[in-house]
Amino acid sequence: MRIIHLSASDKGGAFKMADKLVKHQNASGLIAHHAIFTGNLSNIEVTGINFLDKIYKFCLHAFEKFIFLFYEKSKDKRFKFSFGYPGVSIKVLKKITEGFDIIHIHWINKGFININDLYQLNKPIVWTTHDIWIATGGCHLTMGCNHFEKECGNCLYLKRPYPNDLSFDLFKIKKQVVSNLNVAFVAPSVWMFNNLKNSPITQSKYLHNIPNGIDTSIFKNIDLLRNEVFTIGFVAANLNDENKALFRLANAINLLVSNFLGIKVKLILIGEKKENFKFNFNCAIEQVSFVKNEHEMVNYYNQMDLLAVTSTLETLPTNIIEAGCCGTPSIAFNVGGISDVISSENGILIEAFDESEFSKSLHYLTKNAMDREEISSFMKQKFSLKNVSEAYLKVYNSF
């Protein structure tokens, strides 16, 4: 069996999961290839000339975002809504997928693929929904909106929402396209699975729930000398991302320090800080803008006494799984698919968005350390890449 995995970028959680899966599948005897549209690891040729390819790919994405300028509610919504077009020519798309039995989609936005062209490939498709985009009229995260359960419209991402707005039109297009595809959708979390089941776009197709997997030979507990100061970790590609909501952690830590005198904590922020924060932390901070590789990330996870996740919405946060395999417990708000990855065995779930309770849970873990070996063992068994790969093989064989 030959599987082609499609990713629009060489960054982000979708790419990381796809790359791990490809490597494991090849090691286990399948023939898998990862086609990457943009980034340093890009291996998709359009013109055959490298610098022209880069310009062409940039223009495809820029064209979509230029059109969206006339619709977007605000600048911060620009990259949180996608049309599903333009895209490379169908000729290029057929060349990429030629000779493969299964097309496995992880991410096709950023100007990579015109969704209208998918049916012309005439091959079985497995589509991992790393976000909810395929089930909506354009947004990647619904942020509590349930319009997609009918037909979208009145979209909160648009400056002039109304019943038959852009999201309504795109929803109709997707519904028509998907109805003609031989496709199985894979949701990484139960929350996402239920969303797919509730959307008229995806509900009539084969739906599966397979979590993202982790290379447990890399992400593991290391016997380090623990810090005397309680160390909290926070991980985000963009520390200023409004969805990651770092301000909630700042509020919780400040409550912790003010309500429990003598408590000393250190915060490790891993991710790029694109602008100054509009809030303050009452604790020591170490900021790491760039992590060279997974082995370095493992060392950071092992330095943490806990990982804090304060997001407004998450599909299935890989950092919680990675941290857990390293023996690090997590605290997070119970939103989206987070309940799939946090239980009493590896951390604490907090009612959204109770910062006071979050602070109390931080204090509890400063006094009651969880067994790191037990956490690591539990998470490795639940999220091993081997189990995930075997589950995907069953989906491939179902066509």
C-alpha positions as CSV (number, residue, x, y, z in Angstrom):
1,M,0.0,0.0,0.0
2,R,1.3,3.5,-1.0
3,I,0.1,6.5,1.0
4,I,0.7,10.2,0.1
5,H,0.4,12.6,3.1
6,L,-0.4,16.2,2.2
7,S,0.7,19.2,4.3
8,A,0.6,22.9,3.3
9,S,3.4,23.8,5.7
10,D,6.4,22.4,7.5
11,K,5.3,24.0,10.8
12,G,2.5,23.4,13.3
13,G,0.9,20.5,15.0
14,A,-0.7,19.0,11.9
15,F,2.7,18.8,10.2
16,K,4.4,17.3,13.2
17,M,1.8,14.6,13.5
18,A,1.9,13.8,9.8
19,D,5.7,13.6,9.7
20,K,5.8,11.2,12.7
21,L,3.1,9.0,11.1
22,V,5.0,8.9,7.8
23,K,8.2,7.9,9.4
24,H,6.5,5.2,11.4
25,Q,4.6,3.8,8.5
26,N,7.8,3.5,6.4
27,A,9.5,1.8,9.2
28,S,6.7,-0.7,9.6
29,G,6.7,-1.8,5.9
30,L,4.2,0.6,4.2
31,I,5.3,3.0,1.5
32,A,4.5,6.5,2.7
33,H,5.5,9.9,1.4
34,H,5.0,13.4,2.9
35,A,4.3,16.1,0.3
36,I,5.0,19.5,1.9
37,F,3.9,22.7,0.1
38,T,5.8,25.5,1.8
39,G,8.7,26.0,4.2
40,N,12.3,24.9,4.4
41,L,11.2,21.2,4.0
42,S,9.0,21.9,1.0
43,N,9.3,19.1,-1.6
44,I,6.6,20.1,-4.0
45,E,7.7,21.5,-7.3
46,V,5.4,23.7,-9.4
47,T,7.7,25.4,-12.0
48,G,10.8,23.4,-11.3
49,I,12.7,26.5,-10.4
50,N,13.1,27.0,-6.7
51,F,12.8,30.8,-6.3
52,L,9.9,31.0,-8.8
53,D,8.2,28.2,-6.8
54,K,8.5,30.3,-3.6
55,I,7.1,33.4,-5.3
56,Y,4.2,31.4,-6.8
57,K,3.3,29.7,-3.6
58,F,3.5,33.0,-1.7
59,C,1.2,34.6,-4.3
60,L,-1.4,31.9,-4.0
61,H,-1.7,32.4,-0.2
62,A,-1.5,36.2,-0.5
63,F,-4.2,36.3,-3.2
64,E,-6.7,34.5,-0.8
65,K,-5.8,36.8,2.1
66,F,-6.1,39.9,-0.2
67,I,-9.7,38.9,-1.1
68,F,-10.5,38.2,2.5
69,L,-9.5,41.8,3.4
70,F,-12.9,42.9,2.0
71,Y,-14.7,40.5,4.3
72,E,-12.6,40.2,7.5
73,K,-14.0,41.6,10.8
74,S,-10.5,42.5,12.0
75,K,-6.9,41.9,11.3
76,D,-6.6,39.2,14.0
77,K,-9.2,37.1,12.1
78,R,-7.2,37.1,8.9
79,F,-5.4,33.7,9.3
80,K,-8.3,32.0,11.1
81,F,-10.6,31.8,8.1
82,S,-9.8,30.1,4.8
83,F,-11.7,29.9,1.5
84,G,-10.5,26.5,0.2
85,Y,-9.1,28.1,-3.0
86,P,-7.1,29.1,-5.0
87,G,-4.6,26.3,-5.3
88,V,-2.0,24.6,-7.5
89,S,-3.3,23.5,-10.9
90,I,-5.0,20.1,-11.1
91,K,-2.1,19.0,-13.3
92,V,0.4,19.6,-10.5
93,L,-2.0,18.0,-8.0
94,K,-2.3,14.8,-10.1
95,K,1.5,14.7,-10.5
96,I,1.9,14.9,-6.7
97,T,-0.5,12.0,-6.0
98,E,0.3,9.8,-9.0
99,G,1.2,6.3,-8.1
100,F,-0.3,6.4,-4.6
101,D,-3.3,4.3,-3.5
102,I,-4.5,6.5,-0.6
103,I,-4.4,10.3,-0.2
104,H,-4.1,11.3,3.4
105,I,-4.9,15.0,4.0
106,H,-3.6,16.8,7.0
107,W,-3.7,20.5,5.9
108,I,-4.5,21.9,2.5
109,N,-5.0,25.6,3.1
110,K,-2.5,28.4,2.6
111,G,-3.2,28.4,-1.1
112,F,-2.2,24.7,-1.5
113,I,-5.2,22.9,-2.8
114,N,-8.5,24.1,-4.4
115,I,-11.1,22.0,-2.6
116,N,-13.1,21.8,-5.9
117,D,-10.2,19.8,-7.5
118,L,-10.2,16.9,-5.0
119,Y,-12.8,14.9,-6.7
120,Q,-10.8,14.9,-9.9
121,L,-8.1,12.9,-8.2
122,N,-10.4,9.9,-8.1
123,K,-8.7,8.2,-5.2
124,P,-9.7,7.3,-1.6
125,I,-9.1,10.1,0.8
126,V,-8.4,9.9,4.5
127,W,-8.7,13.4,6.1
128,T,-7.4,14.1,9.6
129,T,-9.3,17.0,11.0
130,H,-6.6,18.8,12.9
131,D,-9.1,21.7,13.2
132,I,-12.7,22.1,12.2
133,W,-12.3,23.9,8.9
134,I,-13.7,21.2,6.6
135,A,-17.0,21.1,8.6
136,T,-17.6,24.9,8.6
137,G,-18.1,27.8,6.2
138,G,-14.5,28.9,6.6
139,C,-13.3,29.2,10.2
140,H,-10.6,26.9,11.6
141,L,-11.9,27.3,15.2
142,T,-15.6,28.0,15.9
143,M,-15.0,29.8,19.2
144,G,-18.4,28.6,20.6
145,C,-20.4,29.3,17.4
146,N,-22.7,26.4,16.3
147,H,-23.9,27.8,13.0
148,F,-22.0,25.0,11.2
149,E,-24.5,22.5,12.6
150,K,-27.0,23.9,10.0
151,E,-25.4,25.8,7.1
152,C,-23.3,28.7,8.5
153,G,-24.1,32.3,7.9
154,N,-24.0,35.3,10.3
155,C,-20.3,34.5,10.7
156,L,-18.5,36.1,13.7
157,Y,-15.3,36.4,11.6
158,L,-16.9,38.7,9.0
159,K,-17.3,42.4,9.3
160,R,-20.8,42.3,7.8
161,P,-22.4,39.0,8.9
162,Y,-25.8,38.1,7.6
163,P,-27.7,34.8,6.9
164,N,-26.4,34.4,3.3
165,D,-22.9,35.8,3.8
166,L,-19.5,34.4,2.6
167,S,-19.5,31.6,5.2
168,F,-22.9,30.4,3.9
169,D,-21.7,30.3,0.3
170,L,-18.5,28.5,1.2
171,F,-20.4,26.0,3.3
172,K,-22.6,25.1,0.3
173,I,-19.5,24.6,-1.8
174,K,-17.9,22.3,0.7
175,K,-21.0,20.3,1.2
176,Q,-21.3,19.6,-2.5
177,V,-17.6,18.8,-2.9
178,V,-17.5,16.4,0.1
179,S,-20.7,14.6,-1.1
180,N,-18.8,13.5,-4.2
181,L,-15.6,12.3,-2.4
182,N,-14.7,8.8,-1.4
183,V,-13.5,10.1,2.0
184,A,-13.1,9.0,5.6
185,F,-12.6,11.7,8.2
186,V,-10.5,11.1,11.3
187,A,-11.1,13.2,14.4
188,P,-8.2,13.3,16.9
189,S,-10.6,14.0,19.8
190,V,-14.1,13.0,20.8
191,W,-15.0,16.6,20.8
192,M,-14.0,17.0,17.1
193,F,-15.7,13.7,16.3
194,N,-19.0,15.0,17.6
195,N,-18.5,18.2,15.7
196,L,-18.0,16.3,12.4
197,K,-21.1,14.2,13.3
198,N,-23.1,17.4,13.7
199,S,-22.1,19.1,10.5
200,P,-24.1,18.5,7.3
201,I,-20.9,18.6,5.4
202,T,-19.3,15.6,7.1
203,Q,-22.0,13.7,8.9
204,S,-22.9,11.3,6.1
205,K,-19.2,10.2,5.6
206,Y,-17.2,7.6,7.4
207,L,-16.0,9.1,10.7
208,H,-13.3,7.8,13.0
209,N,-11.7,8.9,16.3
210,I,-7.9,8.3,16.4
211,P,-5.8,10.5,18.7
212,N,-2.5,12.0,17.6
213,G,0.4,9.8,18.4
214,I,3.8,10.5,20.0
215,D,7.2,8.9,19.5
216,T,7.5,7.4,23.0
217,S,11.2,6.5,22.3
218,I,11.9,10.3,22.3
219,F,9.4,11.8,24.7
220,K,10.1,10.1,28.0
221,N,10.7,10.8,31.6
222,I,14.4,11.7,32.5
223,D,15.7,11.5,36.0
224,L,16.8,15.1,36.4
225,L,17.7,16.9,39.6
226,R,14.4,18.8,40.4
227,N,14.5,22.6,40.7
228,E,14.0,24.1,44.1
229,V,11.6,26.6,42.7
230,F,8.3,25.2,41.4
231,T,8.5,25.5,37.6
232,I,5.5,26.0,35.4
233,G,5.7,25.6,31.6
234,F,3.7,27.2,28.8
235,V,4.1,26.3,25.2
236,A,2.8,28.1,22.1
237,A,4.2,28.8,18.6
238,N,3.0,32.4,19.2
239,L,2.9,33.5,22.8
240,N,0.7,36.4,21.8
241,D,-2.0,34.2,20.2
242,E,-5.3,35.3,21.6
243,N,-6.6,31.7,21.6
244,K,-3.7,30.5,23.8
245,A,-4.7,33.2,26.3
246,L,-1.5,33.5,28.2
247,F,-3.1,36.4,30.2
248,R,-5.2,33.8,32.1
249,L,-2.0,32.1,33.3
250,A,-0.6,35.5,34.4
251,N,-3.8,36.1,36.4
252,A,-3.7,32.6,38.0
253,I,0.0,32.9,39.0
254,N,-0.5,36.4,40.4
255,L,-3.4,35.1,42.5
256,L,-1.2,32.2,43.6
257,V,1.6,34.4,44.8
258,S,-0.7,36.9,46.5
259,N,-3.0,34.4,48.2
260,F,-0.3,31.9,49.3
261,L,2.6,33.8,50.9
262,G,6.0,32.3,50.5
263,I,5.2,30.5,47.3
264,K,7.9,31.0,44.7
265,V,7.5,29.9,41.1
266,K,9.4,30.1,37.9
267,L,7.7,30.3,34.5
268,I,9.3,28.8,31.3
269,L,7.6,30.4,28.2
270,I,8.4,28.4,25.0
271,G,7.5,30.2,21.8
272,E,7.9,33.4,19.9
273,K,7.0,36.7,21.5
274,K,5.9,38.9,18.7
275,E,4.9,41.9,20.8
276,N,5.1,43.0,24.4
277,F,2.5,41.5,26.8
278,K,-0.2,43.7,28.0
279,F,-0.1,42.0,31.4
280,N,2.6,41.3,34.1
281,F,3.8,38.1,35.8
282,N,4.6,38.2,39.5
283,C,7.3,35.5,39.1
284,A,10.7,34.7,37.5
285,I,10.4,34.1,33.7
286,E,12.6,32.3,31.3
287,Q,11.6,32.7,27.6
288,V,12.8,30.3,25.0
289,S,12.0,31.6,21.5
290,F,13.4,28.7,19.5
291,V,13.8,25.0,20.3
292,K,16.2,23.2,18.0
293,N,14.8,19.7,18.1
294,E,12.6,17.3,19.9
295,H,15.4,16.1,22.2
296,E,15.8,19.7,23.5
297,M,12.0,20.0,23.9
298,V,12.1,16.8,26.0
299,N,14.7,18.4,28.3
300,Y,12.4,21.4,28.8
301,Y,9.4,19.2,29.6
302,N,11.4,17.4,32.1
303,Q,12.4,20.6,33.8
304,M,8.8,21.6,34.3
305,D,6.8,20.6,37.4
306,L,3.7,21.1,35.4
307,L,2.5,22.3,32.0
308,A,-0.2,25.0,32.0
309,V,-2.7,25.3,29.1
310,T,-5.1,28.2,29.2
311,S,-6.5,28.2,25.7
312,T,-10.0,29.2,24.8
313,L,-10.3,26.2,22.4
314,E,-8.1,23.3,21.5
315,T,-8.7,20.3,19.2
316,L,-6.2,17.9,20.8
317,P,-3.1,19.7,22.2
318,T,-0.1,17.7,21.4
319,N,2.0,19.5,24.0
320,I,-0.1,18.0,26.8
321,I,0.6,14.5,25.3
322,E,4.3,15.2,24.9
323,A,4.6,16.6,28.4
324,G,2.7,13.6,29.8
325,C,5.0,11.1,28.1
326,C,7.9,13.0,29.8
327,G,6.1,12.5,33.2
328,T,5.0,16.2,33.5
329,P,1.4,16.7,34.7
330,S,-0.8,19.4,33.1
331,I,-3.5,21.8,34.2
332,A,-6.0,23.1,31.6
333,F,-9.5,24.4,31.2
334,N,-12.0,21.8,30.1
335,V,-12.6,23.0,26.5
336,G,-12.7,21.3,23.1
337,G,-10.7,18.0,23.1
338,I,-8.6,18.7,26.2
339,S,-10.6,16.2,28.2
340,D,-9.3,13.5,25.8
341,V,-5.8,14.1,27.0
342,I,-6.1,15.2,30.7
343,S,-7.6,13.0,33.4
344,S,-6.8,12.4,37.1
345,E,-3.9,10.1,36.0
346,N,-1.9,13.0,34.5
347,G,-3.3,16.3,35.7
348,I,-6.2,18.5,36.6
349,L,-9.1,19.8,34.5
350,I,-10.6,23.2,35.4
351,E,-14.0,24.5,34.5
352,A,-13.6,27.2,31.8
353,F,-12.4,29.9,32.6
354,D,-12.1,29.8,36.4
355,E,-8.7,31.5,37.0
356,S,-9.2,31.3,40.8
357,E,-9.6,27.5,40.7
358,F,-6.7,27.3,38.3
359,S,-4.6,29.2,40.9
360,K,-5.7,26.8,43.6
361,S,-4.8,23.8,41.5
362,L,-1.3,25.3,40.9
363,H,-1.0,25.6,44.6
364,Y,-2.2,22.0,45.2
365,L,0.5,20.6,42.8
366,T,3.2,22.7,44.5
367,K,2.4,20.7,47.7
368,N,1.4,17.4,46.1
369,A,3.7,16.2,43.4
370,M,2.3,13.5,41.0
371,D,4.3,10.4,40.3
372,R,6.2,11.2,37.0
373,E,6.9,7.6,36.1
374,E,3.2,6.7,36.5
375,I,2.1,9.7,34.3
376,S,4.7,8.7,31.7
377,S,3.6,5.1,31.6
378,F,-0.1,6.0,31.4
379,M,0.4,8.5,28.5
380,K,2.7,6.3,26.5
381,Q,0.2,3.4,26.6
382,K,-2.6,5.7,25.5
383,F,-0.9,7.7,22.8
384,S,1.9,5.5,21.4
385,L,2.6,6.1,17.7
386,K,2.4,2.3,17.1
387,N,-1.2,2.1,18.2
388,V,-2.1,5.2,16.2
389,S,-0.5,3.9,13.1
390,E,-2.3,0.5,13.4
391,A,-5.6,2.4,13.8
392,Y,-4.9,4.3,10.6
393,L,-4.1,1.1,8.7
394,K,-7.5,-0.2,9.5
395,V,-9.0,3.0,8.0
396,Y,-6.9,2.6,4.8
397,N,-8.0,-1.0,4.5
398,S,-11.7,-0.1,4.8
399,F,-11.8,1.4,1.3
